[in-house]
């Protein structure tokens, strides 16, 4: 499946870029949102940020198209104040949390159980990998990871089965891990009863979140937004599961004096978008205005 940015029209509507605005696409990925933003306003500027070195290669295409209106910074969005400290403050920022289609669709990255590949899952291509976790972590730690980050009821059984399997040989591929998880569910190997979710989904999600420290990344950056945004700046946050959205909701309740919600209710993809891009089905968008209660800042 090719990269298709989610909720593009809503992102443009909320960020509403004007000539001279400077916007951060903090999760550049394939550059779909960046391209839409730059096409929506001839005079706006976008700085793309991503921890994935592969995204840096894709950013060269955007640079060739948009020239001085676009630049790219390689790094984690939790480090935005440091990465962008010489660039002043911005008029808007977009977060599209989670994993990109490019990462899911490349078997060598080891994110997806639907494609046989090396068990990796590192967005930055550095640090501990899913292979390290699966093959070296104690059973209790594995169980905790799968339960806490995957909300998987059979976390203990899956962890026990993983430890049992690795005693015989290292678990090196996504297919091997999927088969081990499937053995816990026996006759429900491919699909859980009464559900469209593969039985491996929650475990793979848990490992990916743990390996990339995804929840801490979100928690850190949202606390530092005032350091990188002008008064009246607009913020879009797109979550794909409850753990991400829970952090955003909790932060928004604690920060209402500085960040005013734009949309009363969460925004979700319409049926047509879900049909065209099934990966958008779990997306939840929340928009905010920083400090100025609807003002645009710099006015």
Secondary structure, 3 states (H helix, E strand, C coil): CCCCCCCHHHHHHHHCCCCCCEEEECCCCCCHHHHHHHHHCCCCEEEEEECCHHHHHHHHHHHHHHHHHEEEEECCHHHHHHHCCCCCCEEEEEEECCCCHHHHHCHHHCCCCCCCCECCCCCCCCCCCHHHHHHHCCHHHHHHHHHHHHCCCCHHHHHHHHHHHHCCCCCCEHHHHHHHHHHHHHHHCCCCCCCCCCCCHHHHHHHHHHHHCHHHHHHHHHHCHHHCEEEEEEEEEEECCHHHHHHHHHHHHHCCCCEEECCCCCECCCHHHHHHCHHHCCCEEEEEEECCCCCCCCC
